[in-house]
């Protein structure tokens, strides 16, 4: 009879039936009371969200060339030259906010110019820029390509970027809802939207230029925050199955405590790399790295105090995380085994 009962026990059911206490599961180590500060976290997050929305509404965004249109000029140099020297020379010559970067090799540079009033044409602008660069570098450079980006193209890019962000959030909602449970899915998606909105609010506050690299960094922030939230959610689900006597409050705290070390190590190393990009990456990577610094910092906190805390407030219980037990056909028949 005992052998029959043992053989009929499915692996997942046996794992659920094995009881642990919070102290046993955390190996006697201290469990931090993260959920103690949930209302404070909700209040701070709410104020930041309201402030970000107001700032974006009042100040708007500093749209870059990718969205406003302008001229792109590719120039080949005879010998490498300092980007900062050429940029300063163009600014002194009256060109506002020129963006220069190397591409391909140190002899090739790309100059991005915002649209100017009374512009006579791309060829004339290219000749003027080339003249300034030749005078500042004492060499005979040549123009390889001149391309004009119209405002309509920029508007299409802005719309496409917004749609990409919305599609990412919707896809994440569907995935997490299918993979875990709708309460966790709601917490994760709201936390991701929270991260993006606050990051955009800070970019608007400091009038940082929004270009396609910023859109890419926002997508990276969503991916990073999602990864952190998925790890925490998976641990919460696992502990709900193992701890049968603990309250949801206790299970959330022990799950966050168990993943805290991983969260701090991952976030710390990521922020160190991004900080190096910000300090030494130059003007081209400055916006990307700054956006990542802001987004990763906010995302680390939101995975604890927005995603998890919101799921708990929505009434997450142990029953919600366990699969329905399916009774197999013939399970009520007596076993023929000895």
N, C-alpha and C positions, 0 to 999 in steps of 0.2 A: 504493500500500500504506500509506504514512504517513498520507495523507489519510483512508483508510478507518479506520485505527486511531484517528485523532483524532476522527472522527465517532462511533465506537462507544464512546468514553469518556464515561461518564455524569458529570454535574456533581459528585455526592457522591463518586464513586470517585476522580475527579481531585483533589478537595480532600484526600481521605485520602492519596493517593499523594504529595502535595507535602510534602516533608520540611522540618522546622525543628529547630533545636537550642533548648535552653532559653534560651541567651543571645540568639539571634536573636529569639525570640518575645517576650522581655521587653525588646528594644531595648537590650541591653547594660547595663541597670540592675541594681542589686543585687537578688538573690532572697533573701528572708528565710526562714530555716530554722524555720518554724512547727512542723513535725512533730518537731523535736528535743525538744520539751517535752510530747509526747503522754502519756507515762506520768505525769508530774507533774500534767498536767491531769486525767487519769482518776482519779488519787488524790484530788485536791482535790474534784473533782465527786462522787466516791463518798462522801467524808466529809461533804460538804454535804447530799447526799441522805439519808444515814443520820441526820444531825443533824435534818434537817427532818422526817423520818418520826417520830423519837422525840419531838420537840417537839410535833408534832400529836397524837401519841398521849397524851402526858402533859397538855398544857395544853388541848387541844381548840381550838375556835373560839368567837369572840365573835359569835354569830349576831345579825343585825340584825332590825328589825321585819318585814322582808319574809319572814323565815323563822320567826320565833318568834310572830308575831301581835301585835296591839296596836290602837291607835285612830288614825285619820287625821281631822284636823279642819281644814276650810278656813274661813278668816276673812277678811272684807273690812274694811279700815281706812278711816277717813274721810280720812286723809292718810298719806303714807309715814312709816315709823318704822324705827329701827335694829333689825335682827334681833338683834344682840348684847344690846341692852337688854332686849328681851322674853325672850330665852333666860335671861339672868341672873335676871330676875324670877321666871320659872317655877321655876328651880332653888332659889331662896331660899324659894319657897312650898312646896317639898317634892316637886316633880315631878322624878323621876330621868331623866336623859339625854333631855331633849326635843330633837327635831330640827326646826328651823324653816328654811324657805326660801321665797323669793318665787316665784310662778308666775303667768303671764299678764301681770301688771303689778305695779308697786311698791306698789299698794294691796291686793293679794291675797297672803296668806301661807298656807302649809300647815304644820300642826303635827303631827308624828308622835310618839305617846306609846307607850312599851313597855307590855305588860300589867302591871297592878298587882294585888296580892292584895287581896281584899275590894272590888273595883271594883263600884260600884252600877249602872253603866250608862253608855252613851255620852253620853246627853243630860246627865246630871249632870256627867260629866267635862268635856263641852264647856262647860257653864255655869261651872265652876270655872276652866277655862283662860281663857275669855273675860273673866271678872272680873279676873284677874291682868293680862291684856294691857291692858284698859281703864285700870286703875289705873297701870300703868307708862308708858303713852303719853298719858294725859290726853285720851282721846277715847272716842267711843261706837262700838265695832266691832260687827260682826254675824257670826253663824255662818252660812255658806252650806251646808255639808255635813258630816256626821259619818258615818264609815264604820269598822266594826270588822273587822279581819282576824283570823280564827280560827287557832289553832295548826295545824289540819289543812291549811288552805290554805298555811301556811308550810312544812309538811313536803312538800307536793306541789311547791312552788316549788324547794325544795332538791333534791328528786329530779330534777326537770326540768332544773335547772342542771347537775347532775352528768352527766346523760345527754347534754346538749348538748356538754359538754366531751369526753366519750368519743366521741360521734359525729363531732366535728370531727377528733380525732386519727385515727380509723379512716378517714375520708374522705381525709385527707391521705396516709395510708399507701397507700391504693389509687391515688390520683392520682400521687404521686411514683414509686411502683413501676411504673406504666404509662408515665409520661413519661420516666423515666430508667432506673434499675436497682435491684433489690431491696436491694443493699448500701447504696446511697445512701439509699433509702427508709427502711431500718431506722435508719441514722444520724440522718436528719432527724426521724423520729417519736420516737426515744429522746431526742434533744436537746430537742424540744418538751415531752415529758413531764417531762424534767429541769428545764426552765425553770418550768413550772407548779408542780411539787412544791416546789422551793426557794422560790419566791415565796410559796406558801401557808404554808410553814414559818416564813418571816419574819413574815407577817401573824399567825400564831398566837403567835409569840414575843412580839411587842409588843401582843398582845391587841387588834388592830385589828378594828373591826366589819365583819362580812361581810354585805353586802347585794347587791341586784341590780346596783348599779353596779360592785361588785367583780367579779361574774361577767362583766359586760360588759368590764371592763378585762382580765381573764384571757383572754377571747376575742380581744381586741385584741393582747395579747402574743403569742398563738399565731400570729395573722396576720402580725404584724411579724417574728417570728423565722422563720416559714416563708418570707416574701419574701426575707429575707437568705440563708437556706440555699439557696433555689432559684437565686438569682443565682450563688452559689459553685458549686453543682452543675452548672449550665449551662456555666460556664467550665471546670470540670474535664473535662466531656465533650468540649467543643470542643478543649481542649489534648491530650487523649488521641488525637484524630484527627489533630492537626497534628504532634505530637512523636512520631516513630516510634522514636527511639533513646533517649529518656529513660526512666528508671525511674519507676514509680508514685510513689515518694517525691518525686522531683524535680518531677513533674507537679503533684502536690498543692501543693507549696510555691510553684511559679510561679503557679498559679491563685489561691491565696490572696493572694500578693503583688500580682497584677494587680487584684484586687477590694478590696484593703485601703483604697485612697483612697476609693472609693465607700462602703465600710462605715463608715469614720470620719466622713465628711461627713454621711451619712444619719443615723447614730446620734447624732452631735453636735447636729445641728439639731433632731432629734426630742426629745432630752433637754432642750434649752434651752426648747422650747415647753412640755413637760410640767412642767419646773421652775417656769415662770411660773404655770402652773395651780395647782401645789402652794402657791406663795407667796401668790398673790392670788385664788385661786378660792374661798376660804372653806371652812367645814367640810363643806359638801355635796360638793364636789369633792376634798376632801383624800384620802379613801380611794382614789378612782379614780386620781388623779394619782400618789400614792405607789406604788400597785401597778404602774402603768405605768413609773415610774422604776426600780423594782426589776427588773421583768420585762424591759424593754428592755436594761438593763445586762447582765443575765445572758444574755439571748438573743444579744447581740452576741458575747460570748465563746464561747458554746456552738456557734454556727454554724461557728466555726473549730476549737475544741479538743474538741468532742463529735461533731457531725455528720460533719465531714470526717475527723477522726482515726479515728473508729470505722469509717467506710467503708474507710479504708486498712487497718486492722487486720483487717477481714473478708476481705481478699484481693482488693481491687479491682484489676483489670488492664485493659490497653488492649482486650483482646478482649471484655471484658464491655460496653464502651461502644459498640462498633461493631455496626451492624445486619448480620444475616446476608446475604451476597451471594446473590441469587436469579438463577439462570441462566435466561435467556429462551429460549423455544422457537425453535429454528433458529439459535441463537447459534454452533453448531459448523459451520454451513454456510459455504462460502467466499463472500466478498463478490463481487457482480457489478459493483461500481463500479470504475472504472479506478484 
